[in-house]
Amino acid sequence: MATAASSFLNPIAAELEGVGPKPTAKTLARRARQRRQILGMIGVSYLVDGFVLLIYAYAGTIPAAISPAFAVCGLVFTAGSIALSEMGFNERFKDHYLVAPQSIINMMIMLAFTWIAPEVGVMFLCTLFVVFSFSSLRSTPQQTAMVWTAMAFGLAALFLLTDKPIAMPHGSYVERFATMMVFILTIGRCMFIGIFSSAMQGSLYKSGVELKEAYKRIEELAELDDLTGSFNRRCIMGMLDEEIARAHRNQAPCSVALIDLDWFKRINDTYGHPTGDEVLRTFAITVFANVRPIDKFGRYGGEEFLLLLPDTSGEGAARILDRLRAIIADLDWSAFSPGMQVTISAGIATLKPNETPDIILARADSALYAAKARGRNRIASA
């Protein structure tokens, strides 16, 4: 019946929406709508149990006033919960469904009516299983312990501090029918909880996989330059540190090259920045297509790029860069604009014993300036 069903129309959305310190207005509206739907289900559940009580009243087991009193009590609590939800009261708490408080209040209602109408106590006690099962689906371990303790104390007070004859009516055919309905409804709800729990686990697993893929994509985007698709400066500098450390550790050769697009400012000024962006993208794609899988390529800044060449000597690096220079110069850049020519200059430095990333980069930068000073469209080694 009632209860901690309050957390379970869409648990996945509840967990994933509005993650962050300040949920959006759309998230708050969706949460309020979900709570409204769930509390509506709780109200309907009170009405259903009230109908079963009417059957007991028809059989003469309990006074006729018990059924409407129970229904009104449950509906007043549900209406109050809806009112607090609509005012945004629930959003003050981490658990915006207030599972533990709602579970405890619903258990108190059940125990109170067990004391008021012990002749049909089996119905209220059976509903306790449903209340506790629903609350345990979403509650934290602390909340579960709190709800269980409240239920244990309530049952102890009912059984040990009173002498109420809690009964399971079965004297007449109508009573047997009503009691049968109690068990059918209880078992049906427990089955629903099991089915829901299985579906929730499947949804959580699927959501977990989707989140991992999303986080992986975010990490990839955080590593890449959004214009060229090459590694961004932060990432390529981290890779430089790793490659140098590995080369020192394994006593393996390692070369780096700083590459600059010649007269790139002139390209932007003459043909426009959109064309300049296309030139950068085309250059990056060409590099990707003509370097080895072990090489690392990233945008160092503006039109400067850093190429890491692991396990590569100075001579090998010079051959790779000179081939790349020739490929870039031979591309048909006139597709972007008639008469356009694009060339590159590069400075190469090969790692020396105990050399740091800053020093090898400074040597590569000096070699790059030397290549420019010699007329551009050429490769220089430090």
Secondary structure, 3 states (H helix, E strand, C coil): CCCHHHHCCCHHHHHHCCCCCCCCHHHHHHHHHHHHHHHHHHHHHHHHHHHHHHHHHHCCCCCCCHHHHHHHHHHHHHHHHHHHHHCCHHHHCCCCCCHHHHHHHHHHHHHHHHHHCHHHHHHHHHHHHHHHHHHHHHCCHHHHHHHHHHHHHHHHHHHHCCCCCCCCCCCCHHHHHHHHHHHHHHHHHHHHHHHHHHHHHHHHHHHHHHHHHHHHHHHHHHHECCCCCCECHHHHHHHHHHHHHHHHHHCCCEEEEEEEECCHHHHHHHHCHHHHHHHHHHHHHHHHHHCCCCCEEEEEECCEEEEEEECCCHHHHHHHHHHHHHHHHHCCHHHCCCCCCCCEEEEEEECCCCCCHHHHHHHHHHHHHHHHHCCCCCEEEC
